């Protein structure tokens, strides 16, 4: 290890400061472009990731974080950066990844104004907590070290104090949990407790007491794998904008910005009446139902059983009859549709951080005229964009969406047309 004075040139795709040392890139978490820092740099390694020791010359974009845990908690890794700079760097990270990883140059597509979050804090309506020293907390910065949390300013008002309240309700039994998940929808709150082993009566008793006291509306008890059946308490299924959510399932963290995300993605897909849409990684129907309103039919594919169950229940409740939900691995089902000679007019996909390898083949062989790719990882978006271009599609419009203020995470929507 060497202690070196570094000048930070740029941010990496993962939001780390990058400096050059002897022709090699050195990644410095927590450092900002334009800063001079003192860092401890490893002598060897495929990627040189340094430890930031001190800031010798600070960027004008640097500020004092609004949370005392910001230095150690991994939840808000960009709280030391002003919001305007956060947005500018997220835009740069997305467009740089598209150009340098995907070969998609700026200026070859329309870049729409970024959707910003009305709230810088107090917007997160879901969270995953982990037991630590008799309390609950979040993972630390880029590690699985655990940081105790009593209250979190990033969470919505209904959730902000729940880490402390839930830990107190569980008492010593908190150590028997793998994790606890929180979810809030329109002021109603549900919790899921994920046990390491079999469920214990004290887990149920803790949730029942919280329901009885009006702290939460419902809960789900999830035993360790092969250790029993799932149990529910109160009303753990919550509704928002006609969608049904459960705490053990997935929901976008920023409800208000998610509405804009859906609106822009559906608009870019430009579905016409009577057209057939294929939706991959459909979740619990976040995009499905707006697509169904505009199309002839939607085939929505999702691997998570709880998400498909919630989507089907929402479809029945809404009286939607032109959607078919299929549970299974999206990659296998898409490959199967290609082999069957299926045809669709348009494709929308919202894959995980690993992306959707094979999307170019699917889109080409299924003969879709338009693809809208909703991405939570710029590098995966860039790789898959290159695949689509190689299969005859061209990028039309990019919509960056800041779903996660105070973090390096960014959502992007990229639309493609044939030819």
PyMOL commands that set and color helices and strands:
alter all, ss='L'
color gray80, all
select helices_A, chain A and resi 83-100+162-176+201-212+255-269+288-294+305-318+330-340+359-365+378-390
alter helices_A, ss='H'
color red, helices_A
select strands_A, chain A and resi 2-7+10-11+17-21+24-28+36-41+48-57+110-111+126-132+135-139+146-148+177-185+188-195+218-222+231-234+238-240+243-245+276-280+297-302+323-327+346-349+370-375+393-401+411-418
alter strands_A, ss='S'
color yellow, strands_A
deselect
rebuild
show_as cartoon
